[in-house]
Amino acid sequence: MIQKTKSKVSEILLEAGMIPVFYNKDTFLAKEVVQACYNGGVTAFEFTNRGSNALEVFKSLRRYIDENNLDILLGAGTILSVATAKDFVEAGADFLVSPILNRKIAIYANEEELYWIPGCATLTEISKAEKLGAEIIKIFPGAVLGPDFVSAVKAPMPWLKLMPTGGVELSEDNLSSWYKAGVVCVGIGSQLITKNILEQREFLALEMKIKSTLEIIKNHKKN
């Protein structure tokens, strides 16, 4: 595994448009999902720390990506402590994502030159995240805050790079509203990787869905 630099990770994430967010305890299933996402054009994937075996599945995904030379970033999500951050970084995480703003994680990420995306729900939190060195800031929960929140926040701080997660839908109307508001990327979980896709192993359908979603994003993403 060749660790990508923080600047390279930044470049890829800012161009990604969409980051699939996923967790499943089934290692084989998780590999199939990552492969389908890669085939569909995804360049960054977030595997969340939401199960007792999340770290072991993550390690398997890291090996799978490296052994198959997939040009895709593998990030670790739902990082709530420095200890957990260290575990996933040692397992090969290219970036870290948290649902909260945690100063200790920020300090650790800065010291180790790691790319960390904190979750924020207020302008004050966003400002603190920026001062702590975060480049992309996760707007969470997106379903509660909505595109109007992004527009309002960017009015006084237009330089912010925001990424909503939770509540982002695949429709052109919803995606265009987020990008019109000024986000740089969106995180999408169960709206993209649905229960039906997983149960029926419809990975080709997932690949096609990703391609169409990325095309919509491309048409609305501001340069």
N, C-alpha and C positions, 0 to 999 in steps of 0.2 A: 504493500500500500504506500503510495506517495501522497503525503499530506499536502493539500493545496494551501497556498498562502491566503492570508486574510483578504488581501486585495483581490485575489483571483476569485475567491468565494463571493466577495461583494459584487464583482463584475457579473458573475453568473446569476446571482439572485436578483439583481436589478433588471436583468434581461429576461428572467424566467417567465414572468407574467402570472404564473399559477404554480402553487406548491401543493401537491396532494398531501393530505394529512391522514395517517392510517395507523391502526394497531390491530393485530390479531395474534393469538397465541400459537397458531398453526404456522410453523416455519415454512413449510412447503407452499402453503397458500400465500404467505407474505412474499415469497420469492416470485410467484406467478404475478402478483399484483405489481411489484416493482418492475418486472420485465414488461408487462403490458403498458405501464406508464412510460417507460423508456421508449418502447416501440411507438407510442403515440406522440412522442416529442417532448416529454417532460425532462427538464435538466436539473431539477432539485426536488427531493422527496423527503418528507418528514415522517419518521416513525416515532409514535408517541410512547412515553413511559407510563403505560396505564394498566399493566398487568404484572404479576409476580415474576414472570419469565421474560419480560420485555427486553432486558439486557441480553439474554442468551439469543433471542430471536434477532435482535439488532446485530449481534456478532456474526450470526449466520448470513444476514443480508450483506454485511460488509464484505465477508469472504466471497459471496456470490457475485457481487458487483466487481470486485477486484479480479477474480478468476475469469470472469467473462468480459473483462475490459469494457464495462458499461460506462459511458461518459456522463455520469449523473452524480450530483451531490447527494450524500446521505446525511440528513440532519436528525438530531434527537430532540423530540418535543416533550412537553410537560415536565420540564426540568425545574424543580422547586428548591434545590439546595446545591451547595458547592460540592458536597460529597457525591451526589448523583451526577452532577456535571462532569466531575473527574472520571467517574466510572465509564460514562459514554464517550468521553474524549479518548480515554485509553483504549476503548473498543473501536475507535476510528471515526467518530462523528466529525463531519465537515463543518457543521454549524449547530448551534444550540438554540432552542426556542422555549420560552417560558410563558405561562398564562398571567404571570405577575411581574412586577418590578421589584427585583431583589438586589440591593446594593452589594452584598457579599459576592453574588454571582458575577455582577458587573466588574468588580475589582479583580476577581479571579480571571475572567475572560480577557480583561485588558492586560494583565500581567503575562498571560500565556499567548497573547496575540490570537485570540479565538473570536470567531464571529458569533455574537449573541443577539437574539431578537427578543426583547422583553415585551410582555403584554401590558397594555395600559388602557384605562377607561376614562381618564380626565385629561384636560390640557395641562394641569399641574404635573401629573405623572409623566406625561409625554415630555414636558420640559426637563424634568429630572432625568429621564432616560437619556435624552439627548446630551445632557451635561455629563452623564456617566459614560458616554462614548458610544451609545447605540446609534447605528446608522438607519436601518429599517426598524420601525417600531410597529409591533402588532396591536391592532385595534380589536380588543376583545372584551365582552362578547359582541361580535359584529351584528348579530340579529337584534340586539337591544339598542345598540348605538346607531347603526344605519348610515347610509351615504351622506345624509344631511349633517351628521356629526363631523364627518371628514371635511366637508365643505366649510363648516363653521370654524373648525380648528385651523384649517389652512389659510383662512382669511388673514389672521394676524401673523401666521408663521408659514408662508407659502413654500418654504424650502424643505419642509418635513417630508420624509419618505415613509408612508404608512401602508400597512398590510392588514386588511380585515380578515378575521378568521371566525367561523361560526355564523351561520345565517347567509352566507354567500350562495346564491343559486346559479344554476347553469343557463338560465334563460338569457337571451340577448338583452332584454329590458333591464334585468337585475345587474348583469355584468357591466353594461354600458353606464348604468347609474353610478356604480362604484368608481369606474374609471373617469367618468365625467367629473366626479367629485375630487379626483386627483390622487387616487392610490397608485402605488408603483407595482403592486403585486396583490394576489389574493390567495388565501389558504382555503382549500376546499376538502372536506372530509366525506361524510356519508351521502352528501348530495351527488358526489362523483362516484365514489366506490360504494355502491349501494348493497344492501343486504341481499337483494336478488342476484346481483352479479356474483357475489361471493358464494351463495348457496348453489347457484347453477353453474359456477365456474365459467361464466361468460366473459372470458378475458379479451376475446376479439372485440366484443361489444364495448368493453371498457376502453380499449385502444381507440376505437372509432369515436367514442364519446369525447375522449381527451383531444383528439385531433380537431374535432368540430369546436370544442370549447376554446382551444388555443387560437383557432382561426378567428373566433369572435373577439377574443382579447386583443389579438394583433390589430384588428380593425378599429379598436377603441382606445388602445393604449397610447398615452401621450409620450412623445419622445422628449 
